[in-house]
Amino acid sequence: METLSFRLSAPTRAGGTRMQAIVGVVASGNLEVLLERAAPADSCMIDITTAAHGFGAVWEAVVRDFVDRRPAGGLRISINDGGARPDTVALRLAQGVRKIEEPER
Amino acid sequence: MTAATANTDSLSWYEASARQRIDALVDAGSFAEFIGPEQREMSPHLAIFDLPEQFDDGIVIGRGRLDGSPVLVAAQEGRFMGGAFGEVHGAKLTGLLRAARTLRQDALILFDTGGVRLQEANAGELAIAEIMRAILEARRAGVNVIGVIGGRAGCYGGGSLIAGTCSRLIVSEQGRISVSGPEVIETNKGIEEFDSRDRALVWRTMGGKHRYLIGGADTFVDDETLAFRQAAIDALKVTRGCGVAVLEAEQSRLERRLQRFGAARDAVDIWRALGISGPTDIPALPTDAFLAAANNRENADDAR
């Protein structure tokens, strides 16, 4: 397994009031994304454990694109990856911020 | 207590994730998870094999309400390592079942498993034994433990043994119950004995319809979350027994079943012997017609 960590500037705070959200499942070509409000409000911390070695540059491009496009400030995001493609990763991250924004029941 | 409300959007049980199944099964908004993913209670064994872990170790446990009544719920995620039992995965279910006994609250197990995780086989096998003991102790204390089977991994290996100790089993056509899976049988006994790629053979030998017909499951439902929810509500209304008389009655039934069907070469022969007219049509029948045709099915005695 390879571990990667990114701490990115994310000026827009993630919406909603839920303290955490989880999307996806660890399987071949898939990943799980756990989002917690556990980072300073203007940054986003992303920790990745991946089965696919040597793709650090691709991960960095995907997570930078994510914080540029989505409100991710204040989030600590933890990822367990089973070898997902970059488009699947981007989709799960988008699902994750959408889910933590959902109103609590 | 507020009125129970279901999540009204039905979806395929087979396609749903463990978390989606729980949300669809219990009253809307009533689920509270125990040892959630944020606690990161993961397998201590997978890293040794350089395998990816999952934050909930492939099982979601917690409490909720079903039609207003408090219940404890566990759901296996069949897509993570085939829903297989490992040390943490098993301990979460054991703990939930012990809580069911202590709290006198009914429990539901949403199976989706290929059995024991090979990378932590000893811990997994021990977990199976502990879970079966916990179920029997809960049932002896008057608690219902309902098994629900309709996921993509089916209910195989140790999971099928656990299912055998439940008070009642709810199954869909897609749910498969068997100790050995198709590939295991083929590997050990040869393709002449069992062709694991023959999907029709797999389904009519291990699938929900056959299990329902021979008393291996108690309720047969469509592959719809709302149908599973209603069946679970109904299953909890029945007070089940778990004493020597029940187990002896089931032992006698199984002996009779072996005498009656032991020589059958194929599930279709069993369906014919049950008196079903047009037994070869069974796999294609929609649920209503199937349930009508299943009138003379074998019934289990709260054990199977």
Chai-1 contact restraints between the chains, C-beta under 6 A:
chainA,res_idxA,chainB,res_idxB,connection_type,confidence,min_distance_angstrom,max_distance_angstrom,comment,restraint_id
A,M1,B,D50,contact,1.0,0.0,6.0,A-B,restraint_1
A,Q20,B,E38,contact,1.0,0.0,6.0,A-B,restraint_2
A,I22,B,P37,contact,1.0,0.0,6.0,A-B,restraint_3
A,V25,B,E77,contact,1.0,0.0,6.0,A-B,restraint_4
A,V25,B,R79,contact,1.0,0.0,6.0,A-B,restraint_5
A,V25,B,F80,contact,1.0,0.0,6.0,A-B,restraint_6
A,V26,B,P52,contact,1.0,0.0,6.0,A-B,restraint_7
A,V26,B,Q54,contact,1.0,0.0,6.0,A-B,restraint_8
A,V26,B,F80,contact,1.0,0.0,6.0,A-B,restraint_9
A,A27,B,R79,contact,1.0,0.0,6.0,A-B,restraint_10
A,L34,B,P37,contact,1.0,0.0,6.0,A-B,restraint_11
A,L34,B,F55,contact,1.0,0.0,6.0,A-B,restraint_12
A,A51,B,P52,contact,1.0,0.0,6.0,A-B,restraint_13
A,N80,B,P52,contact,1.0,0.0,6.0,A-B,restraint_14
A,N80,B,E53,contact,1.0,0.0,6.0,A-B,restraint_15
A,N80,B,Q54,contact,1.0,0.0,6.0,A-B,restraint_16
A,G82,B,P52,contact,1.0,0.0,6.0,A-B,restraint_17
A,R105,B,G29,contact,1.0,0.0,6.0,A-B,restraint_18
